[in-house]
Amino acid sequence: MDLLPWAHTVFSNLKSWLTGTYHGVSKKHLPRYLLEFVYRFNRRWKQLDLFDFVLTASAQAAPMPYRRLTAEPVG
């Protein structure tokens, strides 16, 4: 099975999503951008469930100050 066309499609979608969503992308936060893209990509067929899931998760999550958000290693 040739995965190259599929990989090209995924990277093309990633590039379009990044440039269409964010005004600037920093290398420092790139792992977090990629995690968000993977999350959205894996759930692209479950859009109706996504809002309820995000709403519930955000209501139950503890606040995360910017200092902590940028200090945590990702991955």
ROMI-783879 format. One record per residue (C-alpha): x, y, z. Coordinates in steps of 0.1 Angstrom, whole numbers, plus 5000, padded with zeros to 4 digits. Each point is the difference from the previous one (the first is absolute). Example, Ala and Ser with C-alpha at 12.3 -4.5 7.8 and 13.67 -1.06 7.14 Angstrom:
% ROMI-783879
512349555078;501450344993;
% end
This chain:
% ROMI-783879
500050005000;501450344990;499750245029;501650304982;496850154985;498349965034;502950175018;499950284975;496350065007;500550005037;502950254999;498150224975;497050005024;502350085029;501650294982;496650144989;498649965036;503150175016;500050304976;496250035001;499749985037;503050185015;501550334990;503549885010;501449665009;503049995023;502449715002;499650015038;496349914998;500249774969;499549685020;496850135015;498750114966;500849654986;498249845030;496950214993;500149924963;500349625007;497150035025;497850174974;501149784971;499249685020;496550135008;499150164967;497149774995;498650065035;499350374998;496649985017;501549845031;503050245001;498250305015;498549805029;503449845007;501950325000;497450185021;500049725026;503849985001;500550375004;497450025028;501849725019;503650114994;502050215024;501350334988;503350004983;502150325003;502050104969;503349955020;499149635006;498749954965;503250114984;502349825026;498749654996;501749764976;497749864973;500149644988;
% end
